[in-house]
Amino acid sequence: MSKIELIVNSLEQKVKRVLHEMTQLKKENAFLKDELLKATTLSSKQMQALQQKEDDYKTLKFANSILGSDDSKRETKLKINTLIKEIDDCISNLSD
């Protein structure tokens, strides 16, 4: 083989290798994009679930304070007294 044929064959081999690597990288890129989309969707769902849990926690905390849990008996008594005063005010306004 002549020198030019060797150079051409070498270039062909390098081009084939680069094309093969490019194909593999495209496949990997598509796979990673798909994984990113799945992860983003999962993250969004988890954030919504977390927000719902936080809302539920606040609701339960408020319900416990109204029911008179040991941690907040004083606060509960004050809230009940305030509610009773407001009801009394409403009744007196209605009777006038």
Beta strands, then each sheet from edge to edge (+ up, - down):
end
